[in-house]
Amino acid sequence: MIERALLEKIAVYLVLIILGIIFTIPVFWMFSSSFKSLENTLTVSIKWLPEKLHFENYTEIWGAEQFKTYFSNSLVVAITVTFATIFLASLTGYGLSKFDFPGRQVIFLFILSTMMVPFQVIAIPLYIIVRYFGWIDTYQGLIIPGALSGFGVFFMKQYIQTISNEFIDVARIDGCSEFGIFWRIILPLSKPALAALGILTFLGSWNNLLWPLIVIQSEGLKTLPLGLAKIMQSEYGVRYNVLMSGAVIASAPMIVAFLIFQRRITKGITLGGLKG
Amino acid sequence: MRIKEIQLLFQKIFSQRKLVGFLFVLPGLVFFMIFFFYPVINAIYISFTRWNLFTSKQFVGLGNFVELFQDPDFLQSFKVTGYFSLGTCLLLWITSLSLALLINSNLKFTKLFQIFYFLPSILSLTVVTIVWSYMYRRLGLINMFLKAVFDISSIPWLSSSKYALLSITIMMVWCWAGYYMIIFLAGLRGIPFTLYEAAKIDGANWWHTLIRITFPLLKPTFLFISIVSVMACLQAFAPFLLMTSGGPGSSTRVMTLKIYGDAFFRLRMGRAAAESMILFLIMFIFSLIQIRVFRSEVTY
């Protein structure tokens, strides 16, 4: 009986390990190839490791095309979008969860419905609005339409609802202004939710391809996914070692954030799902 | 008298607290009005017109929709989207549920495995596409592996219309499985442990416990996952654009790619808007069906 349990355990571990290998290999292959020489990426049999670490692939891609610009654009856009979203989402979420005014339910349902409509539906009119504002090919055009999401409001409302009303009442009696209550009581108490939403938003913005593709034309404003897509079509498209080091650099912020905030991310997903 | 009544009503609605609450919601509301509500209404209107961005809109009623259902290109993209979504969703559900069940078995180190399974979900689809395009090459990692282990001659993963859609499906399942695994895990952990203990005492084996306890109690999770995954599949865009641009032939030209091409290359805004409406309707109908299927009572 004990032996059977042990065998079962071993079998489960074996499956876990095999699946673990399958899921890791593409990522490992990206890292390994990014350090190879060009000849080593074109072998006929599998070479798991580079024979020598070619760091120059990284310096080359970093200097290539406008990789640096793509990277900093992505950073600027993702950071701005993230802060705008967590601020506006908690503002809206607070209003919807702690105040009772006519139309509150309708507004909440309306905001929820934004999650059900695919981006492709609003892409064309959104492009027209952005053009009307004169934001085509600008940072505003990249950032402002993404400055708030229905998911973000939903997420923050759910969390702020769990904060006890006593905090708010006490602050109000003490003469704290309404915005002061939000800024000094609600926001600090929502830190875990803000962090989770922040990471998910950053992830979505960093990885977004469709909207930048529509709204950006000039090289100097392209974000990483767009830039990488261009590099893929250029002479680097067949120089896989350099291409892979570009892919590594593009994923590095996400991988680091994931390793640090692993639990926050999984919690955030469990609470509502990730857009993108 | 009347004025007083109105005043009272006004006070009731806009008593200070209520007004404050509304003011907190206002910026968000304005945002959604401009960047969501107006675009949706506008998209519906555009779908009834013929328009190339520069001329004035010409109202054609249901003309675009009628044309679409006679357009072989559109019907093809409809079919491709259907195949892709069906295949990807089924594989995705099976894979992510299996992963979640494995992780949920009371073993050590499962947390570590969870990290490995989830890792692909945080990579951008652009990066994923670049890496897999490299692996799918004629002399790429996958063909080299198949040759070395099973002695299978190289498969034209991306350059044959027979395999291209399958190749993207496999890639997407790899990329997304960890994400849905996390949601399944949350569902599994919500099932009361006492039920499993009771089943054990009653002598139920692993399979029976799975069918009789786990699956029925996972219904809400299944509902959420089925809706989210179908929506994600129908909306998938980046891998198709970057990996195959719809080819070879039109074997991977999904609806999102067709919409993008019609709108921003051929400048047929009306037609593209009509296509996006159809995409939305499909999603909407699917969601309703799924809610119907999974909403049926949960019995303990």
Chai-1 contact restraints between the chains, C-beta under 6 A:
chainA,res_idxA,chainB,res_idxB,connection_type,confidence,min_distance_angstrom,max_distance_angstrom,comment,restraint_id
A,V12,B,S105,contact,1.0,0.0,6.0,A-B,restraint_1
A,L16,B,L102,contact,1.0,0.0,6.0,A-B,restraint_2
A,L16,B,F113,contact,1.0,0.0,6.0,A-B,restraint_3
A,G20,B,F113,contact,1.0,0.0,6.0,A-B,restraint_4
A,G20,B,F116,contact,1.0,0.0,6.0,A-B,restraint_5
A,F23,B,F116,contact,1.0,0.0,6.0,A-B,restraint_6
A,F23,B,Y117,contact,1.0,0.0,6.0,A-B,restraint_7
A,T24,B,F116,contact,1.0,0.0,6.0,A-B,restraint_8
A,P26,B,V131,contact,1.0,0.0,6.0,A-B,restraint_9
A,W29,B,L141,contact,1.0,0.0,6.0,A-B,restraint_10
A,M30,B,V131,contact,1.0,0.0,6.0,A-B,restraint_11
A,I46,B,M144,contact,1.0,0.0,6.0,A-B,restraint_12
A,L88,B,G28,contact,1.0,0.0,6.0,A-B,restraint_13
A,L91,B,F24,contact,1.0,0.0,6.0,A-B,restraint_14
A,T92,B,V25,contact,1.0,0.0,6.0,A-B,restraint_15
A,T92,B,G28,contact,1.0,0.0,6.0,A-B,restraint_16
A,Y94,B,F24,contact,1.0,0.0,6.0,A-B,restraint_17
A,G95,B,G21,contact,1.0,0.0,6.0,A-B,restraint_18
A,G95,B,F24,contact,1.0,0.0,6.0,A-B,restraint_19
A,G95,B,V25,contact,1.0,0.0,6.0,A-B,restraint_20
A,L96,B,V25,contact,1.0,0.0,6.0,A-B,restraint_21
A,F99,B,G21,contact,1.0,0.0,6.0,A-B,restraint_22
A,F101,B,K18,contact,1.0,0.0,6.0,A-B,restraint_23
A,F101,B,G21,contact,1.0,0.0,6.0,A-B,restraint_24
A,F101,B,F22,contact,1.0,0.0,6.0,A-B,restraint_25
A,P102,B,I13,contact,1.0,0.0,6.0,A-B,restraint_26
A,T114,B,F36,contact,1.0,0.0,6.0,A-B,restraint_27
A,P118,B,Q235,contact,1.0,0.0,6.0,A-B,restraint_28
A,P118,B,F280,contact,1.0,0.0,6.0,A-B,restraint_29
A,Q120,B,T256,contact,1.0,0.0,6.0,A-B,restraint_30
A,Q120,B,I259,contact,1.0,0.0,6.0,A-B,restraint_31
A,Q120,B,S276,contact,1.0,0.0,6.0,A-B,restraint_32
A,V121,B,A43,contact,1.0,0.0,6.0,A-B,restraint_33
A,V121,B,S276,contact,1.0,0.0,6.0,A-B,restraint_34
A,V121,B,F280,contact,1.0,0.0,6.0,A-B,restraint_35
A,I122,B,P39,contact,1.0,0.0,6.0,A-B,restraint_36
A,I122,B,V40,contact,1.0,0.0,6.0,A-B,restraint_37
A,I124,B,A263,contact,1.0,0.0,6.0,A-B,restraint_38
A,I124,B,M269,contact,1.0,0.0,6.0,A-B,restraint_39
A,I124,B,A273,contact,1.0,0.0,6.0,A-B,restraint_40
A,P125,B,P39,contact,1.0,0.0,6.0,A-B,restraint_41
A,P125,B,N42,contact,1.0,0.0,6.0,A-B,restraint_42
A,P125,B,A43,contact,1.0,0.0,6.0,A-B,restraint_43
A,L126,B,P39,contact,1.0,0.0,6.0,A-B,restraint_44
A,P145,B,F35,contact,1.0,0.0,6.0,A-B,restraint_45
A,L148,B,G28,contact,1.0,0.0,6.0,A-B,restraint_46
A,L148,B,F31,contact,1.0,0.0,6.0,A-B,restraint_47
A,E178,B,V20,contact,1.0,0.0,6.0,A-B,restraint_48
A,N207,B,S124,contact,1.0,0.0,6.0,A-B,restraint_49
A,L209,B,T126,contact,1.0,0.0,6.0,A-B,restraint_50
A,L209,B,A238,contact,1.0,0.0,6.0,A-B,restraint_51
A,L210,B,F237,contact,1.0,0.0,6.0,A-B,restraint_52
A,P225,B,S124,contact,1.0,0.0,6.0,A-B,restraint_53
A,P225,B,T126,contact,1.0,0.0,6.0,A-B,restraint_54
A,L228,B,T126,contact,1.0,0.0,6.0,A-B,restraint_55
A,A229,B,L242,contact,1.0,0.0,6.0,A-B,restraint_56
A,M232,B,I130,contact,1.0,0.0,6.0,A-B,restraint_57
A,Y240,B,Y134,contact,1.0,0.0,6.0,A-B,restraint_58
A,A247,B,V127,contact,1.0,0.0,6.0,A-B,restraint_59
A,A247,B,I130,contact,1.0,0.0,6.0,A-B,restraint_60
A,A247,B,V131,contact,1.0,0.0,6.0,A-B,restraint_61
A,A250,B,V127,contact,1.0,0.0,6.0,A-B,restraint_62
A,S251,B,L123,contact,1.0,0.0,6.0,A-B,restraint_63
A,S251,B,V127,contact,1.0,0.0,6.0,A-B,restraint_64
A,M254,B,I122,contact,1.0,0.0,6.0,A-B,restraint_65
A,F258,B,I122,contact,1.0,0.0,6.0,A-B,restraint_66
A,T266,B,I182,contact,1.0,0.0,6.0,A-B,restraint_67
A,I269,B,I182,contact,1.0,0.0,6.0,A-B,restraint_68
A,T270,B,A186,contact,1.0,0.0,6.0,A-B,restraint_69
A,G273,B,V228,contact,1.0,0.0,6.0,A-B,restraint_70
